[in-house]
Amino acid sequence: MPLLPEWAPNVHPLIVHFPIALLITALVFDLGAIIFKNKIWLRSGAGMLYILGALAALAAYLSGQQAGDAAAIPPTAHPTLSEHADLALYTVWFFGIYGLLRLFLLWKKPVEKTVVTIIIFLIGLVGMGLLYETAEHGAELVFRHGVGVVAAEEAREALAEKQAEEEALARSGLVASEDGSWKWKAAQGADIVLKRQFTWLLGNAAELKLETINDQTNGIVLALNPPNSPALFTAGKPLKSVQADVKLNADGFTGTLKLVHHVQDDRNYDFISLVKDSFGEDGEMKLGRMENGEMNIEDQEPVQLNGWITLRAVGEGRHFRGYLNEKMITHGHADPLPSGTVGLFIQGKGKFLLNNITVQSLQ
């Protein structure tokens, strides 16, 4: 028997309403204690409810972290997800501290004057504002962006749109949108597109010995043969918040591949990297930042790299996420860099294949 009902993708939607109900009821009890001064049990009940609500809020926050890491997030939902996560953390801290205060008042049982009761009520009311904003952003993720919701019709429309876009990309190479988003798909002449439409910050296209080949799985792809010297190339205009995807095959490659974003220059950028020390499936994903030429790693995990894979980097506000085949592997936090471009960094030897790059502005 499954632990979760079919409609629940994870435990978060099952428990998220408990802190809302407990904390709102606690506020109502506090209001009742102000109106009915002789009902001592109302004040005590409010304190117990705030303590339980704080614990429930912590459970909801932890389950929400797990849900956000595992869920498939549409590009347009990343800003809302980041705001929801930040607000949830502030709410947990607020009610955690406030719950300790109420526990202290229950223990000491001080003689509370009406003005003190009103102040305590107002503090709780401030917390309700945080709770409301957190819940509102969570509802927006579900009802506006469909996170965790199966939407068959939307999925069919998205697939048809994707197929149309791929056909257009196959004809025209790199295609940019007004908001700064851009896409590139390998086709005949892809080597020329990479030379002319990308900006090279390190190395050059000639050193990579570019060639288009016919792959059994994806048709025409671009083969790159790096000479073990660094190459860094980007495209598009600077973006503030971004999701970037690249589909590649690194079976015949050893070294480091980075999907870079918020690129300022060759010494300052954020990245998701795949590191392979030998030919085969074993590798490591790293999330970090290059700052003044110094590499800082925020998170890293071992990964299996076999055949065609999709690497995704998301940089939105102070949240940075790395995905492999739509599964989140790495997650970090840092102050955001200024707007920057997106591209690839390569240093290694052997051959790897590139099928497409998709960059979407999240603003």
Disulfide bonds with the S-S distance in Angstrom:
none
